Amino acid sequence: MNKDFSEWKQRVDEFQAYLKIEKAVSVNTVEAYMDDINKLQAFLLEFYPSMTPQEVNVAVLSEFIAHIGEQEMTARTQARSLSGIRAFFNFLMMDNIIDANPARAVEHPKLGVKLPDVLSVEEIDALLAAIDLSKPAGQRNKAMLETLYSCGLRVSELTALHLSDIFASEGFIRVKGKGGKERLAPVSEKALHEIEFYMQDRAKLNIAKGCEDNLFLNNRGKPLTRVMVFTVVKNLANAAGIHKHISPHTFRHSFATHLVEGGADLRAVQEMLGHESIMTTEIYTHLDRSYLRETVIEHHPRSKASKTSHE
């Protein structure tokens, strides 16, 4: 364990003792708070291994909440985790370890809203059209978002893509999903075309040692962070005049919804998204009531439209 996480262990142990002795909270509450802190520590160990408790800020915690949201956790679970983390940083303030609680400024997940907004095909086209290709990162961003939408990737899967994961002639990319599981995802010719253009700009970068195989790089030749992808998407949504709540996950949800609305089999969508359970896919591929009604009218044997088509 490095020195930074030795400090984490000390602070977490002190917080646990504070909950048990001074606050005298229930065993279940202590376990829940510890679970929240453990999730945060696991996230930091993966993405910010040298970060101390004093260095954690609003941006990092917002990224963490988005990260656990990507694990198909409900808004209620995310909100509960944020409450535990706020309690931990309040404790650090009481002990004068930090001056302010960064978790207080993190946007609270909206309860009752299970699914993100869906972008129409026209809105996705408008967002991509808002990319300034004259800027160094322009073509990279276009290739990145085309890949995100074409393959329905999680943002963590996008940032983990390598050149060796692209099988252009076969029309597939290899995706490293949750729990280290790999899957092959079909990739569109449009996305491959934009990646090919991006490779010309990528070749001009001074690529950092050990990052030679990473596909999407920043201007310092290092892999893109999740925060950067979030920032790119939000800035482009503003530029395109799209006022929906947009994140990289919106592309994944739109990908699934558009497939199902186009008639794709739910099991096939499940495979492409990398979901273990079909129930998770059903949540992601919700359809509006009018579409469902039209489908029933057209295909159900008791509907007037279906009878007419069979006469």
Backbone bond lengths (Angstrom), bond angles and torsions (degrees), N, CA, C in turn:
res aa  C-N    CA-C-N  psi(-1)  N-CA   C-N-CA  omega(-1)  CA-C   N-CA-C  phi
1 M - - - 1.467 - - 1.517 109.51 -
2 N 1.336 118.44 129.85 1.455 119.95 -178.98 1.528 110.18 -76.76
3 K 1.331 115.52 170.32 1.468 120.23 -173.43 1.523 111.63 -62.73
4 D 1.350 116.94 -32.57 1.446 120.36 -178.08 1.522 110.50 -66.28
5 F 1.336 116.57 -41.29 1.450 118.68 -179.36 1.522 111.82 -82.98
6 S 1.328 118.50 -15.55 1.460 120.39 168.94 1.529 109.00 -65.91
7 E 1.329 115.32 -39.05 1.467 119.33 177.32 1.527 110.60 -66.72
8 W 1.339 116.47 -39.78 1.457 119.76 176.64 1.527 110.01 -57.40
9 K 1.330 116.36 -46.14 1.471 120.18 -178.12 1.525 110.78 -60.58
10 Q 1.324 115.65 -41.87 1.463 119.55 179.66 1.524 111.11 -61.99
11 R 1.344 116.09 -47.01 1.469 119.92 -177.84 1.517 111.44 -66.81
12 V 1.322 117.00 -39.37 1.463 120.60 -179.67 1.528 110.28 -67.64
13 D 1.334 117.22 -40.24 1.468 120.48 177.57 1.531 110.59 -62.65
14 E 1.339 116.32 -40.33 1.469 120.70 178.08 1.524 110.93 -65.47
15 F 1.323 116.42 -39.69 1.469 121.17 178.63 1.526 110.46 -64.45
16 Q 1.324 115.98 -41.81 1.465 120.27 179.73 1.536 110.71 -63.12
17 A 1.326 115.88 -42.36 1.469 119.99 178.20 1.529 110.77 -64.75
18 Y 1.322 116.16 -39.26 1.476 121.68 177.98 1.528 110.64 -60.39
19 L 1.338 116.86 -43.75 1.461 120.78 -179.85 1.526 111.30 -64.60
20 K 1.331 115.98 -42.67 1.464 120.20 -176.15 1.527 112.60 -73.24
21 I 1.347 116.22 -43.86 1.464 120.04 -170.93 1.528 112.48 -92.12
22 E 1.337 116.32 -53.95 1.466 119.02 -175.57 1.522 112.46 -79.14
23 K 1.317 116.87 -45.13 1.469 120.29 -177.39 1.524 111.52 -85.95
24 A 1.324 116.90 -23.31 1.467 122.77 179.35 1.527 112.01 51.78
25 V 1.330 116.18 43.55 1.461 120.45 179.18 1.522 109.39 -78.56
26 S 1.320 115.65 167.20 1.462 120.30 -177.01 1.523 111.32 -68.54
27 V 1.327 115.21 159.65 1.462 121.21 178.00 1.529 110.52 -59.42
28 N 1.321 116.75 -40.52 1.469 120.68 -179.69 1.519 111.69 -63.34
29 T 1.330 116.80 -38.86 1.469 120.71 179.15 1.525 110.68 -66.92
30 V 1.332 116.19 -42.92 1.467 120.07 177.62 1.523 109.69 -59.57
31 E 1.316 117.93 -46.07 1.461 122.04 -179.27 1.534 110.85 -62.85
32 A 1.319 116.06 -39.51 1.467 119.45 179.69 1.520 110.98 -65.28
33 Y 1.334 117.03 -44.27 1.468 120.55 178.99 1.532 111.03 -64.49
34 M 1.319 116.53 -41.04 1.460 119.73 179.02 1.527 110.96 -64.30
35 D 1.324 116.35 -36.83 1.461 120.51 177.40 1.526 110.62 -63.54
36 D 1.326 116.09 -40.65 1.468 120.67 177.72 1.530 111.26 -61.49
37 I 1.333 115.85 -46.81 1.465 120.66 -178.80 1.524 110.68 -66.77
38 N 1.330 116.95 -37.59 1.470 120.10 177.83 1.522 111.65 -63.28
39 K 1.321 116.92 -38.59 1.468 120.63 176.81 1.528 110.62 -62.96
40 L 1.335 115.60 -42.81 1.463 119.58 178.61 1.520 110.82 -63.97
41 Q 1.331 116.95 -43.80 1.465 120.43 179.20 1.531 111.64 -61.91
42 A 1.327 117.31 -41.38 1.467 120.89 179.45 1.531 110.26 -63.23
43 F 1.329 115.82 -39.43 1.465 120.35 178.14 1.529 110.59 -64.06
44 L 1.327 116.72 -46.88 1.464 120.81 -178.98 1.527 111.24 -65.64
45 L 1.316 116.58 -38.84 1.461 120.25 -179.90 1.526 110.59 -61.81
46 E 1.348 116.27 -33.48 1.464 120.18 -179.71 1.520 112.42 -79.36
47 F 1.353 116.63 -42.23 1.464 119.39 -171.38 1.533 113.99 -107.97
48 Y 1.339 118.09 -26.55 1.468 121.37 -178.42 1.530 108.69 -137.90
49 P 1.339 117.96 65.07 1.469 121.19 -170.47 1.523 115.47 -63.38
50 S 1.323 118.38 -18.96 1.466 119.26 -178.45 1.523 112.86 -103.18
51 M 1.336 117.81 7.93 1.463 121.06 -174.85 1.522 111.31 -79.96
52 T 1.333 116.14 130.63 1.459 122.42 177.34 1.528 109.61 -91.53
53 P 1.339 117.87 165.84 1.472 119.75 177.58 1.527 112.56 -57.00
54 Q 1.324 116.77 -34.15 1.465 120.82 -179.16 1.527 112.75 -69.96
55 E 1.324 117.16 -21.41 1.462 121.17 -175.79 1.532 113.37 -93.08
56 V 1.321 116.91 -9.85 1.458 119.93 179.86 1.521 109.08 -67.08
57 N 1.344 116.50 130.84 1.462 120.50 -178.43 1.527 111.36 -126.55
58 V 1.320 115.99 -177.36 1.465 121.97 -176.98 1.522 111.19 -61.14
59 A 1.340 117.02 -43.00 1.466 121.07 -177.49 1.527 111.40 -61.71
60 V 1.329 116.04 -42.90 1.462 120.32 -179.35 1.531 110.48 -66.18
61 L 1.330 117.06 -42.89 1.461 120.06 179.93 1.534 111.60 -68.07
62 S 1.328 116.65 -35.42 1.472 119.92 176.30 1.524 110.00 -64.15
63 E 1.318 115.45 -39.59 1.463 120.15 177.87 1.533 110.33 -64.90
64 F 1.337 115.83 -38.72 1.463 120.05 178.71 1.524 111.26 -63.04
65 I 1.327 117.22 -44.47 1.469 120.89 179.66 1.525 109.84 -62.85
66 A 1.336 116.86 -40.03 1.474 120.06 176.60 1.525 110.42 -65.18
67 H 1.333 116.11 -36.00 1.469 121.54 -179.75 1.525 111.02 -63.88
68 I 1.331 117.86 -46.83 1.457 118.96 -179.79 1.526 110.45 -71.62
69 G 1.333 116.61 -26.23 1.462 119.64 173.95 1.509 111.31 -64.87
70 E 1.332 116.34 -32.91 1.464 121.53 178.24 1.521 112.09 -68.87
71 Q 1.314 116.19 -18.91 1.462 119.59 179.09 1.527 111.25 -83.18
72 E 1.334 115.31 17.92 1.463 122.83 -179.61 1.528 112.13 64.56
73 M 1.339 116.85 26.79 1.455 119.97 173.73 1.524 108.84 -78.48
74 T 1.320 116.75 144.76 1.451 120.63 -179.29 1.527 110.28 -71.52
75 A 1.330 115.36 163.40 1.463 120.21 176.93 1.519 110.28 -60.50
76 R 1.341 116.79 -35.11 1.469 119.99 179.37 1.526 110.92 -65.01
77 T 1.323 117.74 -40.88 1.468 121.09 178.43 1.521 110.40 -66.40
78 Q 1.342 116.63 -40.98 1.465 120.67 177.44 1.523 110.36 -61.36
79 A 1.334 116.16 -43.49 1.468 120.54 -179.03 1.521 110.90 -63.87
80 R 1.321 116.91 -39.75 1.456 120.29 179.44 1.524 111.02 -65.99
81 S 1.341 116.08 -39.83 1.468 119.97 177.90 1.523 110.63 -63.43
82 L 1.331 116.04 -40.43 1.464 119.84 179.31 1.528 110.52 -64.07
83 S 1.329 117.15 -36.52 1.468 120.72 178.42 1.529 110.53 -62.66
84 G 1.332 116.74 -42.57 1.457 120.35 178.85 1.517 112.04 -64.23
85 I 1.321 115.88 -39.55 1.467 120.33 -179.74 1.524 110.58 -69.21
86 R 1.334 116.69 -37.73 1.466 120.18 176.28 1.523 110.60 -61.53
87 A 1.326 116.24 -40.67 1.467 120.19 179.07 1.525 110.76 -62.98
88 F 1.331 116.34 -39.40 1.467 120.56 179.92 1.528 110.96 -64.57
89 F 1.333 117.09 -45.62 1.468 119.46 -178.89 1.526 111.39 -73.22
90 N 1.332 118.29 -26.83 1.468 120.31 171.40 1.524 110.35 -62.51
91 F 1.334 115.22 -40.82 1.467 120.29 177.39 1.528 110.68 -61.75
92 L 1.342 117.11 -42.70 1.466 120.50 179.28 1.530 110.99 -63.86
93 M 1.332 116.78 -33.63 1.477 120.10 175.87 1.530 110.21 -66.79
94 M 1.322 116.39 -44.15 1.470 120.77 179.48 1.525 110.93 -58.73
95 D 1.329 116.89 -35.06 1.463 122.01 -179.57 1.531 112.16 -89.16
96 N 1.329 116.35 7.61 1.474 122.67 178.84 1.529 113.03 59.82
97 I 1.328 115.68 29.90 1.466 120.05 175.59 1.527 109.94 -80.91
98 I 1.336 115.33 -35.68 1.468 121.30 176.78 1.521 108.60 -129.88
99 D 1.336 116.28 160.58 1.465 121.42 -178.43 1.525 113.15 -90.45
100 A 1.334 116.25 -28.37 1.462 120.08 -177.61 1.523 109.31 -144.59
101 N 1.316 115.57 154.09 1.467 121.15 -179.09 1.533 109.23 -90.08
102 P 1.349 118.48 107.20 1.466 120.35 -177.43 1.529 113.07 -66.54
103 A 1.342 116.63 -22.96 1.470 120.01 -177.15 1.516 111.98 -72.17
104 R 1.326 117.81 -20.01 1.462 120.54 -178.47 1.535 111.90 -66.94
105 A 1.323 116.66 -28.24 1.469 120.38 -177.13 1.529 112.69 -91.45
106 V 1.350 117.32 -0.97 1.463 120.69 179.81 1.525 109.01 -78.41
107 E 1.328 115.39 132.02 1.462 120.20 -179.01 1.515 110.17 -62.84
108 H 1.334 115.08 130.57 1.464 120.87 -178.81 1.522 109.69 -75.19
109 P 1.346 118.33 130.69 1.471 119.82 176.78 1.521 110.72 -57.13
110 K 1.320 116.67 139.09 1.464 120.88 -178.31 1.516 110.31 -78.97
111 L 1.331 115.23 118.00 1.455 119.88 179.53 1.523 109.65 -72.64
112 G 1.311 115.27 143.33 1.450 120.00 178.82 1.512 113.28 89.06
113 V 1.333 117.79 -10.49 1.459 120.66 177.36 1.523 107.55 -104.74
114 K 1.304 116.93 97.99 1.458 121.21 -172.71 1.519 112.80 -84.28
115 L 1.328 116.11 -26.36 1.457 119.32 -172.00 1.517 111.34 -124.21
116 P 1.312 117.29 143.81 1.466 120.06 177.28 1.515 111.28 -74.26
117 D 1.334 115.53 167.94 1.457 119.86 174.77 1.524 109.94 -62.90
118 V 1.318 115.06 155.01 1.463 121.42 175.59 1.524 108.40 -108.88
119 L 1.305 116.47 134.99 1.457 121.24 173.81 1.527 109.11 -89.12
120 S 1.319 115.99 137.63 1.461 119.18 172.07 1.520 108.78 -74.07
121 V 1.324 116.80 165.86 1.472 120.38 177.35 1.527 109.38 -59.92
122 E 1.328 116.12 -38.35 1.474 120.36 -179.98 1.527 110.90 -65.15
123 E 1.330 117.13 -38.71 1.468 120.17 179.03 1.520 110.93 -68.85
124 I 1.322 117.25 -37.99 1.465 119.88 176.81 1.520 109.97 -63.78
125 D 1.336 116.69 -42.63 1.469 120.47 177.61 1.531 110.63 -61.73
126 A 1.345 116.86 -40.42 1.465 120.99 179.90 1.520 111.00 -65.94
127 L 1.321 116.03 -39.52 1.462 120.41 179.62 1.522 110.67 -65.20
128 L 1.329 116.35 -43.17 1.465 120.21 178.96 1.528 111.14 -67.55
129 A 1.345 115.62 -33.98 1.469 119.82 179.51 1.525 111.69 -69.31
130 A 1.341 116.95 -19.44 1.461 121.04 -179.91 1.527 112.36 -78.84
131 I 1.331 117.33 -7.97 1.467 121.19 179.13 1.517 109.99 -70.00
132 D 1.309 116.44 129.74 1.469 121.85 177.61 1.531 108.35 -86.83
133 L 1.326 115.99 101.23 1.469 120.38 -176.83 1.528 113.00 -73.78
134 S 1.330 116.70 -7.77 1.471 119.02 177.52 1.534 111.06 -79.43
135 K 1.330 116.75 -14.46 1.467 120.65 179.40 1.529 109.77 -87.33
136 P 1.331 117.14 151.52 1.479 120.71 -176.47 1.529 113.88 -54.50
137 A 1.334 116.60 -37.64 1.466 119.24 -176.57 1.530 112.52 -90.16
138 G 1.330 117.76 0.66 1.455 120.65 -174.61 1.517 113.98 -59.91
139 Q 1.327 117.30 -52.31 1.464 120.19 -177.82 1.523 110.94 -67.80
140 R 1.324 117.09 -35.10 1.467 119.59 176.38 1.523 109.93 -60.45
141 N 1.342 116.85 -46.21 1.463 120.34 -179.07 1.526 111.72 -63.20
142 K 1.326 116.52 -37.68 1.470 119.16 179.59 1.523 110.42 -67.01
143 A 1.325 117.19 -44.41 1.465 121.18 178.21 1.527 110.67 -63.57
144 M 1.315 115.50 -40.50 1.465 121.60 -178.26 1.534 111.16 -63.13
145 L 1.323 117.00 -47.09 1.463 120.35 -177.05 1.523 112.23 -74.61
146 E 1.326 116.84 -33.10 1.468 119.20 174.78 1.533 109.75 -63.71
147 T 1.327 116.48 -38.72 1.463 120.84 178.39 1.523 110.78 -68.05
148 L 1.333 116.06 -42.28 1.462 121.57 179.30 1.528 110.30 -58.10
149 Y 1.329 116.64 -46.36 1.468 121.51 -177.82 1.527 111.66 -77.27
150 S 1.317 117.09 -38.72 1.460 121.48 -177.83 1.518 112.05 -63.87
151 C 1.342 116.94 -35.41 1.465 121.14 -172.63 1.527 113.78 -111.04
152 G 1.333 118.24 -6.24 1.460 120.40 179.80 1.510 113.07 63.91
153 L 1.334 116.94 41.97 1.469 120.78 -174.33 1.523 112.78 -82.20
154 R 1.318 115.69 152.43 1.455 121.25 163.67 1.526 106.89 -73.60
155 V 1.332 117.25 155.51 1.464 119.33 -178.13 1.526 110.73 -64.01
156 S 1.338 117.43 -34.07 1.469 120.33 178.35 1.527 110.65 -66.17
157 E 1.332 116.81 -33.01 1.469 120.86 177.71 1.520 110.54 -71.58
158 L 1.325 116.22 -35.96 1.467 120.75 179.08 1.526 110.78 -64.92
159 T 1.337 116.72 -48.66 1.463 119.84 -176.49 1.531 111.86 -69.70
160 A 1.340 117.05 -18.14 1.472 121.04 -179.36 1.529 112.57 -90.99
161 L 1.338 117.83 -2.09 1.465 119.84 -177.77 1.529 111.62 -65.27
162 H 1.338 114.99 142.30 1.456 121.88 176.71 1.527 110.01 -120.08
163 L 1.308 115.25 160.16 1.469 120.26 176.02 1.527 109.92 -58.03
164 S 1.311 115.67 -36.93 1.470 120.18 -178.76 1.522 113.04 -72.51
165 D 1.343 116.60 -5.66 1.465 120.63 177.66 1.528 112.35 -90.02
166 I 1.328 116.78 -5.92 1.468 120.36 -176.29 1.524 109.92 -97.23
167 F 1.307 116.09 122.14 1.460 122.66 176.20 1.531 107.45 -116.40
168 A 1.335 113.53 76.81 1.460 120.14 -170.63 1.524 113.00 -61.09
169 S 1.322 117.23 -42.28 1.466 119.70 -176.87 1.524 112.01 -65.08
170 E 1.333 116.68 -29.52 1.465 121.15 178.14 1.518 112.56 -89.44
171 G 1.364 116.91 -15.43 1.456 120.65 179.56 1.513 113.94 78.69
172 F 1.340 116.86 29.74 1.463 121.15 -179.90 1.524 110.29 -132.40
173 I 1.342 114.60 157.03 1.464 120.31 167.51 1.529 107.42 -125.29
174 R 1.329 115.65 150.22 1.464 121.08 176.81 1.525 108.08 -91.84
175 V 1.317 116.31 125.23 1.461 121.64 -175.96 1.521 109.62 -113.39
176 K 1.314 115.46 130.71 1.471 121.05 175.84 1.518 107.45 -95.73
177 G 1.316 116.03 104.27 1.455 121.67 -174.22 1.512 114.16 -92.82
178 K 1.340 114.86 -163.29 1.462 121.41 -179.59 1.521 111.05 -62.01
179 G 1.321 115.55 142.89 1.454 120.69 178.07 1.508 113.69 68.87
180 G 1.346 117.14 19.50 1.454 120.78 179.19 1.512 114.48 75.18
181 K 1.337 117.25 7.73 1.467 120.28 -179.23 1.522 110.16 -77.62
182 E 1.317 114.94 139.02 1.462 120.40 179.87 1.524 110.47 -107.16
183 R 1.331 115.22 149.61 1.456 120.61 174.94 1.521 108.30 -146.49
184 L 1.308 115.95 157.52 1.458 121.05 173.94 1.517 108.12 -99.34
185 A 1.321 116.63 125.40 1.462 121.46 -178.66 1.529 109.24 -114.80
186 P 1.330 117.53 132.12 1.465 119.85 175.22 1.527 109.74 -61.77
187 V 1.315 116.47 140.76 1.464 120.86 178.71 1.522 108.44 -124.85
188 S 1.318 117.06 139.03 1.457 121.30 -175.24 1.519 111.72 -73.14
189 E 1.321 114.89 156.60 1.468 120.00 175.35 1.520 110.60 -62.61
190 K 1.341 116.06 -34.11 1.466 120.35 178.89 1.530 110.42 -61.60
191 A 1.331 116.68 -46.20 1.470 120.15 179.36 1.525 111.20 -63.49
192 L 1.327 116.95 -43.55 1.469 120.74 178.78 1.528 111.07 -63.09
193 H 1.316 115.64 -36.88 1.465 121.09 178.55 1.530 110.02 -63.04
194 E 1.357 116.52 -44.97 1.464 120.35 -178.91 1.527 111.10 -69.44
195 I 1.318 117.26 -34.84 1.472 120.84 176.31 1.529 109.94 -63.85
196 E 1.335 116.11 -40.74 1.471 120.34 179.25 1.528 110.81 -60.95
197 F 1.336 116.65 -41.48 1.465 120.31 176.52 1.529 110.97 -65.29
198 Y 1.330 115.93 -41.29 1.463 120.80 -179.17 1.529 111.13 -62.59
199 M 1.325 117.83 -34.58 1.457 121.07 -178.07 1.530 112.44 -58.85
200 Q 1.327 116.32 -27.50 1.473 119.55 177.70 1.529 110.31 -67.71
201 D 1.342 117.10 -39.48 1.464 121.12 177.50 1.529 110.69 -74.10
202 R 1.323 115.63 -37.36 1.458 120.31 -179.14 1.528 110.82 -62.50
203 A 1.331 116.75 -34.90 1.468 121.62 -178.77 1.531 112.04 -64.14
204 K 1.325 117.03 -19.11 1.471 120.93 -178.26 1.526 111.90 -88.56
205 L 1.327 117.55 -7.89 1.464 121.13 -177.79 1.526 111.37 -78.50
206 N 1.316 114.97 151.89 1.462 121.24 171.03 1.532 106.49 -88.81
207 I 1.325 115.94 90.69 1.464 121.35 -170.43 1.527 110.88 -74.79
208 A 1.333 115.51 130.16 1.465 121.43 -178.44 1.524 110.44 -65.43
209 K 1.319 114.95 150.07 1.455 120.50 -179.77 1.528 110.09 -60.58
210 G 1.313 115.60 133.95 1.456 120.78 -179.92 1.510 114.03 88.68
211 C 1.339 117.13 -5.59 1.473 121.52 -177.93 1.525 112.23 -110.80
212 E 1.331 115.85 12.30 1.464 119.61 -174.59 1.530 113.52 -60.68
213 D 1.331 116.47 -28.33 1.468 119.28 -176.36 1.530 112.99 -96.65
214 N 1.329 117.51 -8.92 1.464 119.99 178.17 1.520 110.17 -67.67
215 L 1.316 116.92 135.10 1.463 120.52 -175.53 1.524 112.22 -75.54
216 F 1.313 117.94 -61.11 1.465 120.99 -174.61 1.524 110.29 -96.83
217 L 1.345 114.85 118.79 1.458 121.69 -174.62 1.529 110.98 -120.24
218 N 1.339 115.59 155.21 1.462 119.22 173.66 1.521 109.32 -85.86
219 N 1.333 116.75 -176.43 1.471 119.30 -175.16 1.522 113.40 -71.73
220 R 1.348 116.82 -6.28 1.474 121.31 175.85 1.514 111.29 -99.34
221 G 1.338 116.03 6.18 1.454 119.92 177.91 1.506 114.16 77.86
222 K 1.336 117.16 21.38 1.454 121.78 178.75 1.525 109.97 -114.55
223 P 1.335 117.77 158.92 1.466 119.72 -177.92 1.525 112.18 -59.80
224 L 1.319 115.96 145.56 1.454 120.70 176.67 1.527 109.90 -66.06
225 T 1.318 116.18 145.55 1.456 121.04 174.20 1.524 108.76 -91.59
226 R 1.315 115.40 162.97 1.457 120.95 176.21 1.528 111.01 -60.98
227 V 1.347 115.91 -39.55 1.463 120.37 -179.43 1.524 110.56 -60.13
228 M 1.334 116.82 -40.29 1.454 120.42 -179.67 1.526 111.25 -63.91
229 V 1.321 117.38 -40.59 1.466 120.39 178.81 1.524 110.12 -64.38
230 F 1.338 116.46 -42.77 1.465 120.50 176.41 1.527 110.07 -57.87
231 T 1.336 116.63 -45.39 1.458 121.54 -177.54 1.524 111.27 -63.44
232 V 1.329 116.97 -43.50 1.465 121.40 179.32 1.526 110.42 -59.22
233 V 1.328 116.46 -46.80 1.467 120.95 -177.63 1.525 111.08 -63.86
234 K 1.316 117.19 -45.88 1.467 120.79 -178.07 1.531 111.01 -64.88
235 N 1.326 117.55 -41.68 1.462 120.42 179.38 1.525 111.70 -64.50
236 L 1.325 116.44 -39.77 1.458 119.97 179.52 1.530 111.28 -69.45
237 A 1.328 117.22 -36.62 1.465 120.41 177.22 1.526 110.17 -61.68
238 N 1.329 116.10 -42.06 1.468 119.96 177.24 1.522 111.02 -63.91
239 A 1.327 116.36 -43.11 1.468 120.73 -179.24 1.527 111.50 -64.49
240 A 1.328 116.19 -33.08 1.469 120.75 -178.74 1.527 112.33 -86.19
241 G 1.337 116.52 -3.52 1.461 120.13 179.57 1.522 113.08 72.76
242 I 1.333 117.00 27.58 1.472 121.53 178.53 1.523 107.69 -94.42
243 H 1.319 117.06 120.67 1.458 121.47 -171.77 1.528 113.30 -103.10
244 K 1.308 117.24 10.68 1.458 120.65 175.68 1.528 109.13 -75.06
245 H 1.330 115.55 164.54 1.474 120.36 175.70 1.528 107.49 -77.98
246 I 1.340 115.83 103.17 1.464 121.62 -171.43 1.523 110.98 -108.38
247 S 1.325 115.65 138.61 1.464 122.83 172.30 1.521 106.79 -148.08
248 P 1.336 118.80 172.15 1.465 119.59 175.68 1.526 112.24 -56.68
249 H 1.340 116.27 -31.49 1.468 119.80 -179.29 1.533 111.36 -65.47
250 T 1.343 117.02 -23.78 1.467 120.84 178.55 1.528 110.52 -60.35
251 F 1.320 116.76 -35.17 1.467 120.61 179.15 1.522 110.50 -66.45
252 R 1.331 116.56 -40.36 1.471 120.81 178.66 1.525 110.34 -63.82
253 H 1.319 116.06 -45.54 1.456 120.22 -179.08 1.534 111.01 -66.56
254 S 1.324 116.40 -39.30 1.468 120.67 178.46 1.525 110.50 -65.38
255 F 1.325 116.43 -41.24 1.464 122.37 177.03 1.527 110.42 -53.97
256 A 1.339 116.69 -50.48 1.456 121.19 -177.53 1.521 111.55 -67.28
257 T 1.330 116.52 -43.69 1.459 120.45 -178.54 1.524 111.07 -63.73
258 H 1.327 117.01 -43.55 1.468 120.61 -179.56 1.534 110.88 -64.34
259 L 1.331 116.63 -36.87 1.463 119.48 178.57 1.522 111.29 -64.02
260 V 1.334 115.92 -47.46 1.456 119.29 -177.60 1.519 110.94 -67.20
261 E 1.311 117.27 -40.62 1.464 120.35 177.21 1.520 111.43 -63.77
262 G 1.328 116.17 -26.95 1.459 120.33 177.35 1.510 113.72 -83.81
263 G 1.345 116.67 -1.84 1.456 120.40 176.06 1.509 115.45 103.18
264 A 1.335 118.03 9.56 1.467 120.31 -178.82 1.519 110.93 -68.12
265 D 1.322 116.31 146.52 1.454 122.67 177.43 1.529 109.65 -69.87
266 L 1.334 116.25 135.83 1.457 120.86 -176.01 1.528 112.48 -62.17
267 R 1.332 116.19 -34.21 1.468 119.69 178.49 1.528 111.00 -65.73
268 A 1.314 116.20 -38.02 1.471 119.95 178.17 1.525 110.16 -65.82
269 V 1.333 115.88 -41.17 1.468 119.83 178.04 1.518 110.12 -63.77
270 Q 1.338 116.63 -38.89 1.461 121.20 177.07 1.523 110.95 -57.47
271 E 1.326 116.58 -45.21 1.466 121.14 179.54 1.526 110.93 -63.20
272 M 1.333 116.63 -42.96 1.465 120.45 -177.37 1.519 112.02 -67.85
273 L 1.340 117.05 -33.79 1.458 120.42 179.24 1.524 112.48 -81.39
274 G 1.333 116.93 -17.46 1.454 120.01 -178.83 1.508 113.27 77.78
275 H 1.355 117.13 29.33 1.455 121.52 177.94 1.528 110.15 -84.57
276 E 1.333 116.35 136.14 1.456 119.90 176.55 1.523 110.75 -74.69
277 S 1.331 116.18 -36.40 1.460 121.22 -176.49 1.518 110.98 -110.51
278 I 1.321 116.74 138.47 1.460 121.57 176.06 1.525 110.50 -66.24
279 M 1.346 117.27 -24.20 1.460 120.91 179.04 1.526 110.87 -63.43
280 T 1.321 115.97 -38.26 1.464 119.55 177.98 1.514 110.22 -64.61
281 T 1.316 117.01 -40.98 1.467 121.14 -179.97 1.521 110.61 -64.48
282 E 1.326 117.18 -37.75 1.456 120.27 179.53 1.526 111.00 -62.95
283 I 1.330 117.19 -34.27 1.462 120.57 177.76 1.525 109.95 -68.73
284 Y 1.315 116.81 -42.75 1.458 120.80 -177.37 1.524 112.49 -71.18
285 T 1.294 116.80 -29.34 1.459 119.21 -174.89 1.518 110.75 -105.89
286 H 1.347 115.84 43.66 1.465 119.19 176.22 1.518 109.15 -63.67
287 L 1.314 115.22 148.42 1.461 120.78 179.38 1.517 108.58 -122.86
288 D 1.330 116.73 146.64 1.452 118.26 -179.17 1.531 110.54 -69.61
289 R 1.318 114.89 160.23 1.461 120.51 -172.83 1.522 112.65 -61.08
290 S 1.329 116.45 -37.90 1.464 118.90 -178.32 1.521 111.42 -64.60
291 Y 1.342 116.69 -38.84 1.468 119.86 178.43 1.523 110.64 -65.56
292 L 1.339 116.12 -43.25 1.459 119.60 178.89 1.528 110.92 -62.26
293 R 1.332 116.19 -41.80 1.457 119.83 -178.92 1.528 110.48 -64.06
294 E 1.332 116.40 -43.63 1.464 120.41 179.34 1.531 110.61 -61.47
295 T 1.341 116.01 -39.65 1.460 120.35 -179.92 1.525 111.22 -63.95
296 V 1.356 115.67 -44.46 1.464 119.76 179.19 1.527 110.56 -63.10
297 I 1.348 116.91 -45.91 1.467 121.17 -179.36 1.522 110.79 -59.41
298 E 1.327 116.08 -39.67 1.466 119.75 -175.70 1.527 112.30 -75.52
299 H 1.348 117.15 -36.18 1.460 119.34 -168.96 1.533 116.15 -111.67
300 H 1.335 118.94 -21.48 1.463 118.88 -175.86 1.526 110.77 -73.34
301 P 1.336 118.29 135.37 1.474 121.26 -176.21 1.521 113.94 -63.64
302 R 1.337 118.44 -18.44 1.457 120.68 -179.86 1.531 113.10 -91.83
303 S 1.351 116.72 -4.80 1.465 118.99 -178.01 1.514 111.37 -84.35
304 K 1.338 116.05 152.27 1.459 122.47 -178.74 1.518 111.12 -62.95
305 A 1.363 116.62 -42.30 1.454 119.83 -177.71 1.519 111.23 -63.92
306 S 1.338 115.66 -39.57 1.457 119.87 -178.52 1.530 109.91 -67.83
307 K 1.345 117.46 -39.55 1.454 120.35 178.78 1.521 110.99 -62.50
308 T 1.339 114.93 -42.31 1.467 119.96 -178.85 1.515 110.96 -61.62
309 S 1.368 115.45 -41.34 1.463 119.49 -177.14 1.523 111.65 -68.58
310 H 1.353 116.15 -21.59 1.466 119.12 -178.00 1.541 113.01 -97.19
311 E 1.335 116.42 -4.72 1.468 119.60 -179.89 1.526 111.00 -83.57
